[in-house]
Amino acid sequence: MKSVLSLVSVFVLSSLLSTGFAQDAAKGKALYATCIQCHGENGEGNLAKKAPKLSGQHDWYVVKQVTEIKSGVRKNPDMQPYVKGLSDQDIKDLAAYIVTL
Amino acid sequence: MKSVLSLVSVFVLSSLLSTGFAQDAAKGKALYATCIQCHGENGEGNLAKKAPKLSGQHDWYVVKQVTEIKSGVRKNPDMQPYVKGLSDQDIKDLAAYIVTL
């Protein structure tokens, strides 16, 4: 029985790690609270805030854009203050939540 | 009868112009042919090409991003060659088509 358990955990761990994307959508949900004011509770976006729809977007794209806005590679002075304090893991967790919207 | 017709046409014209968005999705579809190689026939996006999902996105956001990528305000050396020849109207028509995906 023990060997089955360890096999399962190796499988789960490796599939998580292989995606290079160990993510925690629950943490992401808490982080997303800040984003609601512009992107909306369901990631529907907001014209007045020039905030795009996020729901349905790929997590790898969300990670890329938030990372680049944080670093300034992508200029977005409106959004940068909201993401500059996020760690790489925070951004992955955030993306994992956004994918569920 | 004539006055009704002119009233209707004024309404249609003003609603088009008021959105500042006289768009032609049919023209947009022809323009989108170039985008398929990265964003996919249905705007589903493509990880290998780092191309985001477009379907479901707001047309005003598509216009903003394509315009900024064309001008270089938003750095995207991969995509800029594909959009630099587009006119403002082309971009609006393209967005009108993408919204239908």
Backbone of each chain as ProteinMPNN parsed JSONL, in Angstrom:
{"seq_chain_A": "MKSVLSLVSVFVLSSLLSTGFAQDAAKGKALYATCIQCHGENGEGNLAKKAPKLSGQHDWYVVKQVTEIKSGVRKNPDMQPYVKGLSDQDIKDLAAYIVTL", "coords_chain_A": {"N_chain_A": [[0.845, -1.196, 0.0], [1.985, 1.169, 0.83], [3.861, 1.691, -1.138], [2.247, 2.207, -3.286], [1.074, 4.581, -2.549], [3.306, 6.26, -2.432], [3.996, 6.225, -5.059], [1.82, 7.492, -6.249], [2.021, 10.026, -5.102], [4.442, 10.853, -6.147], [3.765, 11.0, -8.801], [1.778, 13.01, -8.785], [3.248, 15.162, -7.788], [5.262, 15.402, -9.733], [3.773, 15.944, -11.974], [2.784, 18.389, -11.324], [5.138, 19.859, -10.985], [6.27, 19.475, -13.451], [4.78, 20.942, -15.052], [5.949, 23.202, -14.415], [4.669, 24.958, -13.07], [3.705, 25.189, -10.444], [0.907, 25.957, -8.817], [-1.313, 27.958, -6.873], [-4.48, 28.319, -6.729], [-6.226, 29.158, -4.795], [-4.792, 30.887, -3.192], [-4.356, 32.649, -5.196], [-6.879, 33.694, -5.585], [-7.236, 35.329, -3.373], [-5.266, 37.201, -3.88], [-6.328, 38.288, -6.19], [-8.302, 39.987, -5.377], [-7.546, 42.64, -5.342], [-7.547, 43.218, -7.996], [-10.094, 43.314, -8.848], [-11.358, 45.809, -8.862], [-10.745, 46.982, -11.284], [-10.684, 44.967, -13.315], [-12.925, 43.544, -12.764], [-15.201, 41.391, -10.932], [-15.591, 38.924, -12.147], [-13.635, 38.892, -13.995], [-14.418, 40.3, -16.22], [-13.656, 42.627, -17.396], [-13.368, 46.232, -18.146], [-14.448, 49.043, -19.728], [-14.29, 51.789, -19.052], [-12.152, 51.806, -17.332], [-10.243, 50.966, -18.944], [-9.547, 48.336, -18.809], [-8.819, 45.08, -19.723], [-10.748, 42.149, -20.631], [-10.283, 39.271, -18.678], [-11.074, 36.763, -18.139], [-11.001, 33.437, -19.246], [-8.587, 33.713, -20.473], [-5.263, 32.479, -21.216], [-3.221, 30.958, -18.697], [-0.419, 31.103, -18.847], [-0.109, 33.346, -20.385], [-1.17, 35.386, -18.878], [0.665, 35.337, -16.764], [2.978, 36.129, -18.158], [2.288, 38.738, -19.001], [1.69, 40.122, -16.592], [4.115, 39.872, -15.28], [5.757, 41.323, -17.02], [4.592, 43.826, -16.91], [5.029, 44.423, -14.277], [7.844, 44.525, -14.246], [8.235, 46.569, -15.981], [8.838, 46.221, -18.573], [6.712, 46.053, -20.184], [4.911, 48.888, -20.62], [2.781, 50.147, -18.292], [1.545, 52.309, -16.536], [-0.754, 52.663, -15.016], [-1.358, 50.16, -13.969], [0.934, 49.085, -12.884], [1.573, 49.867, -10.152], [-0.088, 48.172, -8.737], [0.939, 45.652, -9.054], [3.576, 45.573, -8.486], [4.483, 44.623, -6.062], [4.213, 41.933, -6.112], [5.318, 38.552, -5.911], [7.103, 36.155, -7.99], [5.846, 33.727, -7.592], [3.423, 34.537, -6.512], [2.33, 35.697, -8.784], [2.017, 33.492, -10.438], [0.151, 32.101, -8.924], [-1.962, 33.876, -8.992], [-2.556, 33.828, -11.706], [-3.401, 31.235, -11.898], [-5.787, 31.386, -10.583], [-7.21, 33.249, -12.144], [-7.591, 31.829, -14.456], [-9.689, 30.283, -13.777], [-11.861, 31.862, -13.971]], "CA_chain_A": [[0.0, 0.0, 0.0], [2.86, 2.342, 0.984], [4.529, 1.991, -2.419], [1.244, 2.825, -4.182], [0.939, 5.978, -2.098], [4.465, 7.077, -2.831], [3.917, 6.355, -6.531], [0.806, 8.525, -6.552], [2.52, 11.37, -4.738], [5.49, 11.216, -7.136], [3.058, 11.383, -10.042], [1.131, 14.324, -8.576], [4.298, 16.19, -7.655], [5.985, 15.619, -11.0], [2.901, 16.605, -12.968], [2.745, 19.804, -10.926], [6.437, 20.505, -11.265], [6.591, 19.426, -14.906], [4.151, 22.098, -15.717], [6.706, 24.39, -14.014], [3.6, 25.892, -12.791], [3.013, 24.841, -9.211], [0.092, 27.145, -8.599], [-2.307, 27.821, -5.812], [-5.576, 29.201, -7.144], [-6.882, 29.734, -3.605], [-4.001, 32.102, -2.872], [-4.582, 33.569, -6.31], [-8.169, 34.374, -5.388], [-7.02, 36.42, -2.4], [-4.488, 38.231, -4.581], [-7.171, 38.892, -7.23], [-9.214, 40.966, -4.76], [-7.078, 43.985, -5.751], [-7.745, 43.396, -9.454], [-11.534, 43.408, -9.123], [-11.808, 47.196, -9.096], [-10.594, 47.319, -12.712], [-11.002, 43.869, -14.234], [-14.243, 42.985, -12.443], [-15.237, 40.179, -10.11], [-15.499, 37.721, -13.001], [-12.632, 39.128, -15.04], [-15.127, 40.688, -17.44], [-13.061, 43.813, -18.008], [-14.09, 47.484, -17.891], [-14.042, 50.055, -20.724], [-13.908, 53.065, -18.419], [-10.857, 51.621, -16.684], [-9.342, 50.432, -19.985], [-9.07, 47.045, -18.294], [-9.299, 44.017, -20.602], [-11.341, 40.935, -20.098], [-9.237, 38.298, -18.313], [-11.639, 35.405, -18.05], [-10.766, 32.64, -20.448], [-7.239, 33.901, -21.002], [-4.326, 31.418, -20.82], [-2.453, 31.355, -17.505], [0.955, 31.488, -19.2], [-0.119, 34.715, -20.942], [-1.369, 36.282, -17.729], [1.958, 35.398, -16.062], [3.907, 36.913, -18.977], [1.931, 40.164, -19.018], [1.834, 40.719, -15.248], [5.557, 39.95, -15.025], [6.344, 42.401, -17.837], [4.089, 45.115, -16.399], [5.752, 44.621, -13.003], [9.25, 44.901, -14.522], [8.255, 47.781, -16.808], [9.076, 45.874, -19.988], [5.465, 46.543, -20.783], [4.573, 50.132, -19.9], [1.383, 50.287, -17.879], [1.647, 53.04, -15.27], [-1.972, 52.496, -14.203], [-1.448, 48.842, -13.311], [2.182, 48.681, -12.233], [1.566, 49.952, -8.683], [-0.86, 47.077, -8.134], [1.601, 44.344, -9.213], [5.026, 45.639, -8.232], [4.833, 43.9, -4.831], [3.932, 40.501, -6.261], [6.458, 37.668, -6.202], [6.85, 35.29, -9.156], [4.879, 32.701, -7.186], [2.131, 35.236, -6.421], [1.829, 35.906, -10.153], [1.547, 32.181, -10.911], [-1.086, 31.774, -8.186], [-2.981, 34.795, -9.541], [-2.926, 33.307, -13.032], [-4.153, 29.986, -11.677], [-7.161, 31.774, -10.23], [-7.844, 33.937, -13.293], [-7.979, 30.805, -15.44], [-10.963, 29.683, -13.341], [-12.972, 32.833, -14.128]], "C_chain_A": [[0.89, 1.26, 0.0], [3.452, 2.73, -0.381], [3.54, 2.641, -3.379], [1.129, 4.308, -3.855], [2.1, 6.82, -2.595], [4.462, 7.269, -4.348], [2.969, 7.485, -6.901], [1.373, 9.903, -6.264], [3.622, 11.805, -5.703], [4.808, 11.702, -8.409], [2.468, 12.79, -9.896], [2.201, 15.415, -8.556], [4.933, 16.469, -9.017], [5.057, 16.312, -12.005], [2.783, 18.08, -12.616], [4.029, 20.482, -11.357], [6.691, 20.536, -12.769], [5.907, 20.576, -15.608], [4.915, 23.363, -15.342], [5.752, 25.406, -13.458], [2.862, 25.499, -11.527], [2.215, 26.077, -8.821], [-0.915, 26.872, -7.506], [-3.428, 28.812, -6.103], [-6.258, 29.845, -5.941], [-6.124, 31.005, -3.184], [-4.247, 33.155, -3.946], [-5.86, 34.358, -6.143], [-8.001, 35.549, -4.433], [-6.254, 37.568, -3.075], [-5.363, 38.989, -5.581], [-8.094, 39.981, -6.668], [-8.835, 42.39, -5.202], [-7.446, 44.273, -7.202], [-9.206, 43.681, -9.8], [-11.956, 44.824, -9.513], [-11.676, 47.609, -10.57], [-11.097, 46.178, -13.615], [-12.343, 43.2, -13.93], [-14.153, 41.67, -11.708], [-15.04, 38.912, -10.947], [-14.507, 37.904, -14.152], [-13.264, 39.58, -16.336], [-14.546, 41.926, -18.109], [-13.929, 45.037, -17.815], [-13.563, 48.566, -18.831], [-13.539, 51.316, -20.044], [-12.514, 52.975, -17.799], [-9.806, 51.11, -17.69], [-8.755, 49.073, -19.575], [-9.66, 45.911, -19.129], [-10.021, 42.904, -19.849], [-10.219, 39.936, -19.833], [-9.788, 36.879, -18.37], [-11.418, 34.683, -19.372], [-9.365, 32.765, -21.005], [-6.322, 32.79, -20.47], [-3.495, 31.873, -19.625], [-1.034, 31.784, -17.882], [0.992, 32.923, -19.757], [-0.304, 35.727, -19.819], [-0.036, 36.457, -16.989], [2.921, 36.306, -16.832], [3.587, 38.402, -18.882], [2.117, 40.808, -17.646], [3.315, 40.88, -14.914], [6.165, 41.127, -15.776], [5.836, 43.774, -17.405], [4.81, 45.439, -15.092], [7.172, 45.138, -13.275], [9.338, 46.195, -15.339], [8.565, 47.501, -18.264], [7.844, 46.269, -20.789], [4.981, 47.725, -19.951], [3.077, 50.129, -19.558], [1.371, 50.966, -16.507], [0.402, 52.916, -14.385], [-1.899, 51.212, -13.376], [-0.191, 48.504, -12.498], [2.15, 48.777, -10.699], [0.872, 48.762, -8.01], [-0.102, 45.745, -8.166], [3.052, 44.363, -8.766], [5.435, 44.858, -6.986], [4.641, 42.395, -4.938], [5.214, 39.712, -6.533], [6.117, 36.848, -7.451], [5.781, 34.248, -8.813], [3.476, 33.314, -7.063], [1.503, 35.333, -7.817], [1.317, 34.585, -10.73], [0.233, 31.804, -10.221], [-2.25, 32.61, -8.726], [-3.492, 34.266, -10.891], [-3.762, 32.035, -12.898], [-5.593, 30.301, -11.292], [-7.885, 32.379, -11.435], [-8.328, 32.917, -14.327], [-9.327, 30.191, -15.068], [-12.142, 30.628, -13.582], [-13.753, 32.618, -15.411]], "O_chain_A": [[0.624, 2.245, -0.688], [3.537, 3.906, -0.733], [3.908, 3.502, -4.179], [1.09, 5.164, -4.739], [1.922, 7.926, -3.104], [4.863, 8.314, -4.86], [3.274, 8.322, -7.752], [1.233, 10.829, -7.063], [3.727, 12.985, -6.04], [5.224, 12.691, -9.013], [2.637, 13.642, -10.768], [2.074, 16.446, -9.216], [5.118, 17.623, -9.403], [5.495, 17.157, -12.785], [2.691, 18.927, -13.504], [4.018, 21.53, -12.002], [7.253, 21.496, -13.295], [6.386, 21.105, -16.611], [4.619, 24.449, -15.84], [6.052, 26.599, -13.403], [1.632, 25.461, -11.478], [2.791, 27.125, -8.528], [-1.31, 25.735, -7.25], [-3.335, 29.992, -5.765], [-6.803, 30.944, -6.046], [-6.719, 32.036, -2.869], [-4.334, 34.353, -3.676], [-5.934, 35.533, -6.505], [-8.552, 36.627, -4.655], [-6.557, 38.743, -2.866], [-5.171, 40.186, -5.797], [-8.608, 40.805, -7.424], [-9.706, 43.234, -5.41], [-7.633, 45.427, -7.588], [-9.524, 44.204, -10.868], [-12.804, 45.012, -10.385], [-12.407, 48.479, -11.043], [-11.847, 46.414, -14.563], [-12.84, 42.397, -14.719], [-13.177, 40.93, -11.832], [-14.403, 37.955, -10.506], [-14.537, 37.174, -15.143], [-12.75, 39.302, -17.419], [-14.891, 42.244, -19.247], [-15.076, 44.932, -17.38], [-12.399, 48.96, -18.754], [-12.493, 51.852, -20.409], [-11.786, 53.967, -17.754], [-8.654, 50.859, -17.338], [-7.635, 48.719, -19.942], [-10.881, 45.794, -19.231], [-9.913, 42.753, -18.632], [-9.317, 39.771, -20.654], [-9.055, 35.922, -18.619], [-11.619, 35.236, -20.454], [-8.982, 32.016, -21.904], [-6.574, 32.229, -19.404], [-3.107, 33.038, -19.545], [-0.501, 32.729, -17.299], [1.994, 33.624, -19.617], [0.322, 36.787, -19.81], [0.345, 37.572, -16.633], [3.596, 37.148, -16.24], [4.482, 39.229, -18.705], [2.643, 41.917, -17.547], [3.725, 41.889, -14.34], [6.997, 41.85, -15.228], [6.553, 44.769, -17.515], [5.158, 46.592, -14.836], [7.639, 46.069, -12.619], [10.388, 46.837, -15.384], [8.563, 48.409, -19.095], [7.937, 46.753, -21.917], [4.684, 47.599, -18.763], [2.226, 50.111, -20.447], [1.214, 50.319, -15.472], [0.484, 53.047, -13.163], [-2.329, 51.184, -12.222], [-0.251, 47.731, -11.542], [2.639, 47.877, -10.016], [1.192, 48.392, -6.88], [-0.43, 44.82, -7.423], [3.694, 43.316, -8.673], [6.595, 44.468, -6.855], [4.874, 41.663, -3.976], [6.079, 40.153, -7.289], [4.974, 36.852, -7.909], [4.923, 33.928, -9.636], [2.48, 32.703, -7.451], [0.311, 35.084, -7.999], [0.303, 34.56, -11.428], [-0.678, 31.262, -10.848], [-3.366, 32.118, -8.892], [-4.692, 34.262, -11.165], [-4.691, 31.792, -13.668], [-6.51, 29.559, -11.642], [-9.04, 32.048, -11.703], [-9.347, 33.121, -14.986], [-10.025, 29.645, -15.922], [-13.296, 30.233, -13.415], [-14.707, 33.348, -15.682]]}, "seq_chain_B": "MKSVLSLVSVFVLSSLLSTGFAQDAAKGKALYATCIQCHGENGEGNLAKKAPKLSGQHDWYVVKQVTEIKSGVRKNPDMQPYVKGLSDQDIKDLAAYIVTL", "coords_chain_B": {"N_chain_B": [[-44.019, 58.896, -44.741], [-41.476, 59.224, -45.825], [-40.215, 60.816, -43.92], [-40.092, 59.109, -41.781], [-38.283, 57.238, -42.702], [-35.983, 58.801, -42.964], [-35.581, 59.456, -40.349], [-34.987, 56.97, -39.222], [-32.616, 56.361, -40.558], [-30.987, 58.38, -39.621], [-30.866, 57.672, -36.972], [-29.582, 55.162, -37.098], [-27.147, 55.851, -38.264], [-26.137, 57.676, -36.397], [-25.926, 56.084, -34.168], [-23.977, 54.374, -34.971], [-21.851, 56.133, -35.446], [-21.689, 57.315, -32.978], [-20.675, 55.419, -31.435], [-18.27, 55.758, -32.33], [-17.154, 53.991, -33.821], [-17.346, 52.926, -36.413], [-17.504, 49.992, -37.978], [-16.322, 47.252, -39.906], [-16.885, 44.094, -39.969], [-16.635, 42.138, -41.875], [-14.611, 42.988, -43.56], [-12.736, 42.94, -41.606], [-12.465, 40.232, -41.169], [-11.062, 39.368, -43.404], [-8.691, 40.704, -42.983], [-7.899, 39.431, -40.674], [-6.855, 37.038, -41.478], [-4.104, 36.979, -41.582], [-3.478, 36.871, -38.95], [-4.089, 34.419, -38.042], [-2.059, 32.497, -38.029], [-0.704, 32.792, -35.65], [-2.552, 33.467, -33.578], [-4.587, 31.719, -34.045], [-7.363, 30.141, -35.769], [-9.798, 30.506, -34.495], [-9.209, 32.423, -32.706], [-8.034, 31.306, -30.484], [-5.548, 31.375, -29.363], [-1.986, 30.635, -28.703], [0.433, 28.815, -27.165], [3.089, 28.153, -27.879], [3.672, 30.157, -29.664], [3.461, 32.269, -28.087], [1.14, 33.682, -28.187], [-1.737, 35.339, -27.217], [-5.085, 34.353, -26.201], [-7.744, 35.602, -28.107], [-10.402, 35.563, -28.584], [-13.532, 36.617, -27.4], [-12.538, 38.865, -26.244], [-12.724, 42.424, -25.567], [-13.666, 44.767, -28.124], [-12.703, 47.407, -28.043], [-10.433, 47.092, -26.538], [-8.828, 45.456, -28.091], [-8.403, 47.171, -30.232], [-6.942, 49.171, -28.92], [-4.614, 47.795, -28.104], [-3.524, 46.766, -30.537], [-3.103, 49.131, -31.901], [-1.188, 50.323, -30.231], [0.863, 48.479, -30.365], [1.491, 48.68, -33.022], [2.403, 51.331, -33.133], [4.51, 51.151, -31.437], [4.428, 51.885, -28.87], [3.689, 49.923, -27.2], [5.904, 47.414, -26.761], [6.422, 44.947, -29.062], [8.078, 43.11, -30.831], [7.714, 40.786, -32.307], [5.118, 40.903, -33.286], [4.709, 43.381, -34.397], [5.577, 43.731, -37.183], [3.44, 42.603, -38.512], [1.332, 44.302, -38.163], [1.993, 46.838, -38.803], [1.292, 47.93, -41.229], [-1.352, 48.456, -41.111], [-4.268, 50.489, -41.279], [-5.985, 52.923, -39.2], [-8.69, 52.43, -39.515], [-8.657, 49.848, -40.533], [-7.789, 48.515, -38.252], [-9.933, 48.883, -36.551], [-11.867, 47.471, -37.986], [-10.768, 44.943, -37.902], [-10.913, 44.448, -35.174], [-13.637, 44.389, -34.896], [-14.213, 42.04, -36.143], [-12.797, 40.16, -34.6], [-14.2, 40.261, -32.241], [-16.309, 38.698, -32.837], [-15.442, 36.16, -32.617]], "CA_chain_B": [[-43.157, 57.727, -44.858], [-40.096, 59.692, -46.064], [-39.625, 61.341, -42.674], [-39.741, 57.947, -40.917], [-37.035, 56.659, -43.22], [-34.807, 59.631, -42.647], [-35.372, 59.329, -38.898], [-34.312, 55.679, -38.973], [-31.213, 56.409, -41.027], [-30.227, 59.244, -38.691], [-30.628, 56.879, -35.747], [-28.566, 54.126, -37.381], [-25.859, 56.514, -38.506], [-25.609, 58.28, -35.152], [-25.5, 55.032, -33.2], [-22.67, 53.875, -35.454], [-20.807, 57.148, -35.224], [-21.536, 57.623, -31.532], [-19.72, 54.451, -30.85], [-16.955, 56.094, -32.887], [-16.632, 52.659, -34.11], [-17.938, 52.326, -37.607], [-16.618, 48.853, -38.198], [-16.762, 46.309, -40.93], [-16.348, 42.797, -39.542], [-16.297, 41.328, -43.062], [-13.23, 43.388, -43.911], [-11.894, 42.475, -40.509], [-12.19, 38.798, -41.345], [-9.982, 39.243, -44.399], [-7.454, 41.17, -42.332], [-7.533, 38.464, -39.621], [-6.19, 35.864, -42.085], [-2.68, 37.048, -41.216], [-3.313, 36.666, -37.499], [-4.413, 33.025, -37.715], [-0.86, 31.664, -37.805], [-0.298, 32.856, -34.232], [-3.673, 33.502, -32.639], [-5.506, 30.622, -34.324], [-8.549, 30.451, -36.568], [-10.893, 30.956, -33.614], [-8.674, 33.333, -31.686], [-7.838, 30.531, -29.254], [-4.217, 31.614, -28.804], [-1.01, 29.569, -28.96], [1.543, 28.925, -26.194], [4.404, 28.135, -28.553], [3.857, 31.444, -30.337], [3.244, 33.314, -27.048], [0.025, 34.506, -28.692], [-2.868, 35.2, -26.317], [-6.435, 34.13, -26.693], [-8.392, 36.874, -28.475], [-11.866, 35.424, -28.619], [-14.202, 37.091, -26.184], [-11.949, 40.113, -25.758], [-13.483, 43.623, -25.976], [-13.086, 45.358, -29.348], [-11.933, 48.62, -27.735], [-9.122, 46.692, -26.023], [-8.056, 44.979, -29.254], [-7.976, 48.375, -30.974], [-5.894, 49.851, -28.139], [-3.355, 47.039, -28.109], [-2.954, 46.705, -31.899], [-2.618, 50.486, -32.201], [0.03, 50.579, -29.455], [1.927, 47.61, -30.893], [1.85, 49.286, -34.321], [3.165, 52.575, -32.888], [5.703, 50.839, -30.647], [4.207, 52.239, -27.454], [3.803, 48.613, -26.572], [6.97, 46.701, -27.498], [6.137, 43.563, -29.443], [8.777, 42.987, -32.113], [7.176, 39.653, -33.081], [3.815, 41.19, -33.909], [4.67, 44.695, -35.075], [5.615, 43.664, -38.645], [2.142, 42.166, -39.059], [0.275, 45.318, -37.995], [2.477, 48.21, -39.096], [0.66, 48.442, -42.452], [-2.801, 48.609, -40.93], [-4.786, 51.839, -40.996], [-6.859, 52.954, -38.008], [-9.963, 51.777, -39.863], [-8.361, 48.399, -40.601], [-7.698, 47.998, -36.882], [-11.316, 48.826, -36.038], [-12.553, 46.369, -38.681], [-10.166, 43.712, -37.348], [-11.483, 44.267, -33.821], [-15.059, 44.033, -35.069], [-14.259, 40.601, -36.474], [-12.302, 39.377, -33.45], [-15.267, 40.197, -31.226], [-17.276, 37.644, -33.223], [-14.83, 34.818, -32.468]], "C_chain_B": [[-41.691, 58.197, -45.004], [-39.449, 60.123, -44.767], [-39.23, 60.188, -41.758], [-38.41, 57.375, -41.361], [-35.836, 57.495, -42.816], [-34.5, 59.569, -41.157], [-34.573, 58.067, -38.594], [-32.844, 55.773, -39.383], [-30.369, 57.297, -40.121], [-29.872, 58.435, -37.445], [-29.494, 55.879, -35.985], [-27.198, 54.777, -37.507], [-25.283, 57.021, -37.179], [-25.163, 57.185, -34.192], [-24.161, 54.462, -33.655], [-21.588, 54.878, -35.094], [-20.594, 57.381, -33.736], [-20.615, 56.603, -30.902], [-18.326, 54.76, -31.382], [-16.318, 54.854, -33.479], [-17.294, 52.06, -35.333], [-16.994, 51.194, -38.013], [-17.209, 47.951, -39.258], [-16.127, 44.955, -40.631], [-15.961, 41.931, -40.738], [-14.878, 41.676, -43.533], [-12.265, 42.876, -42.856], [-11.518, 41.021, -40.662], [-11.05, 38.592, -42.341], [-8.647, 39.653, -43.772], [-6.956, 40.136, -41.331], [-6.769, 37.266, -40.181], [-4.711, 35.821, -41.694], [-2.456, 36.643, -39.76], [-3.457, 35.193, -37.108], [-3.164, 32.221, -37.345], [-0.386, 31.702, -36.356], [-1.509, 32.723, -33.298], [-4.719, 32.413, -32.892], [-6.765, 31.077, -35.02], [-9.687, 31.016, -35.712], [-10.402, 31.866, -32.498], [-8.377, 32.616, -30.383], [-6.463, 30.74, -28.619], [-3.308, 30.424, -29.005], [0.203, 29.771, -28.069], [2.884, 29.032, -26.906], [4.706, 29.486, -29.213], [3.692, 32.616, -29.358], [2.093, 34.243, -27.453], [-1.204, 34.28, -27.818], [-4.163, 34.836, -27.035], [-7.062, 35.488, -26.98], [-9.902, 36.758, -28.378], [-12.454, 35.869, -27.287], [-13.656, 38.401, -25.671], [-12.762, 41.306, -26.288], [-12.849, 44.273, -27.214], [-12.251, 46.598, -29.018], [-10.529, 48.255, -27.203], [-8.233, 46.196, -27.164], [-7.526, 46.177, -30.033], [-6.815, 49.047, -30.242], [-4.56, 49.126, -28.259], [-2.723, 47.004, -29.507], [-2.38, 48.069, -32.284], [-1.289, 50.743, -31.489], [1.18, 49.684, -29.91], [2.419, 48.173, -32.233], [2.762, 50.51, -34.097], [4.452, 52.302, -32.109], [5.565, 51.252, -29.192], [4.252, 50.968, -26.629], [4.78, 47.789, -27.41], [6.533, 45.261, -27.794], [6.75, 43.328, -30.824], [8.279, 41.818, -32.966], [5.955, 40.078, -33.883], [3.838, 42.473, -34.747], [4.72, 44.598, -36.618], [4.261, 43.334, -39.265], [1.099, 43.28, -39.016], [0.705, 46.693, -38.48], [1.811, 48.788, -40.339], [-0.831, 48.701, -42.303], [-3.177, 50.074, -40.683], [-5.63, 51.767, -39.723], [-8.177, 52.226, -38.297], [-9.783, 50.259, -39.966], [-8.413, 47.803, -39.186], [-9.095, 47.896, -36.269], [-12.073, 47.662, -36.692], [-12.065, 45.025, -38.135], [-10.79, 43.405, -35.976], [-12.943, 43.83, -33.914], [-15.186, 42.558, -35.431], [-13.855, 39.758, -35.272], [-13.383, 39.228, -32.389], [-16.262, 39.085, -31.566], [-16.705, 36.247, -32.987], [-15.231, 34.168, -31.143]], "O_chain_B": [[-40.788, 57.636, -44.384], [-38.275, 59.839, -44.527], [-38.217, 60.239, -41.061], [-37.536, 57.067, -40.551], [-34.809, 56.971, -42.384], [-33.343, 59.62, -40.741], [-33.616, 58.088, -37.819], [-31.951, 55.331, -38.66], [-29.196, 57.018, -39.878], [-28.753, 58.496, -36.936], [-28.57, 55.765, -35.18], [-26.217, 54.311, -36.927], [-24.106, 56.822, -36.88], [-24.161, 57.326, -33.492], [-23.316, 54.109, -32.833], [-20.556, 54.531, -34.521], [-19.473, 57.615, -33.285], [-19.877, 56.895, -29.961], [-17.337, 54.148, -30.979], [-15.099, 54.733, -33.6], [-17.736, 50.911, -35.342], [-15.832, 51.427, -38.347], [-18.421, 47.901, -39.47], [-14.978, 44.702, -40.993], [-15.068, 41.09, -40.637], [-14.071, 40.804, -43.853], [-11.15, 42.445, -43.151], [-10.404, 40.615, -40.332], [-10.183, 37.742, -42.14], [-7.615, 39.024, -44.007], [-5.75, 39.972, -41.149], [-6.105, 36.553, -39.428], [-4.143, 34.746, -41.5], [-1.394, 36.142, -39.391], [-3.032, 34.764, -36.035], [-3.206, 31.37, -36.457], [0.256, 30.764, -35.884], [-1.478, 31.95, -32.341], [-5.618, 32.201, -32.079], [-7.191, 32.225, -34.893], [-10.437, 31.887, -36.151], [-11.076, 32.058, -31.486], [-8.45, 33.21, -29.307], [-6.233, 30.335, -27.479], [-3.747, 29.349, -29.413], [0.917, 30.767, -28.193], [3.708, 29.887, -26.581], [5.863, 29.897, -29.302], [3.77, 33.783, -29.741], [2.077, 35.425, -27.109], [-1.667, 33.146, -27.69], [-4.317, 34.981, -28.248], [-6.926, 36.419, -26.186], [-10.595, 37.743, -28.121], [-11.947, 35.545, -26.213], [-14.232, 38.999, -24.762], [-13.407, 41.207, -27.332], [-11.625, 44.319, -27.33], [-11.21, 46.823, -29.636], [-9.569, 49.004, -27.39], [-7.036, 46.48, -27.199], [-6.366, 46.206, -30.442], [-5.827, 49.442, -30.861], [-3.518, 49.741, -28.484], [-1.514, 47.194, -29.641], [-1.321, 48.16, -32.905], [-0.37, 51.315, -32.075], [2.341, 50.087, -29.847], [3.613, 48.141, -32.531], [3.763, 50.685, -34.792], [5.373, 53.119, -32.117], [6.456, 51.009, -28.378], [4.78, 50.94, -25.517], [4.538, 47.502, -28.583], [6.307, 44.468, -26.88], [6.057, 43.343, -31.842], [8.399, 41.843, -34.191], [5.78, 39.659, -35.028], [3.067, 42.616, -35.696], [3.98, 45.313, -37.294], [3.968, 43.729, -40.393], [0.101, 43.227, -39.735], [-0.112, 47.61, -38.563], [1.762, 50.008, -40.497], [-1.495, 49.115, -43.253], [-2.482, 50.795, -39.967], [-5.945, 50.682, -39.235], [-8.707, 51.508, -37.45], [-10.645, 49.49, -39.542], [-8.995, 46.743, -38.96], [-9.4, 46.94, -35.556], [-12.829, 46.955, -36.025], [-12.849, 44.097, -37.935], [-11.141, 42.265, -35.671], [-13.419, 43.017, -33.122], [-16.164, 41.907, -35.063], [-14.501, 38.757, -34.965], [-13.473, 38.198, -31.72], [-16.972, 38.591, -30.69], [-17.417, 35.255, -33.144], [-14.813, 33.047, -30.853]]}, "name": "protein", "num_of_chains": 2, "seq": "MKSVLSLVSVFVLSSLLSTGFAQDAAKGKALYATCIQCHGENGEGNLAKKAPKLSGQHDWYVVKQVTEIKSGVRKNPDMQPYVKGLSDQDIKDLAAYIVTLMKSVLSLVSVFVLSSLLSTGFAQDAAKGKALYATCIQCHGENGEGNLAKKAPKLSGQHDWYVVKQVTEIKSGVRKNPDMQPYVKGLSDQDIKDLAAYIVTL"}
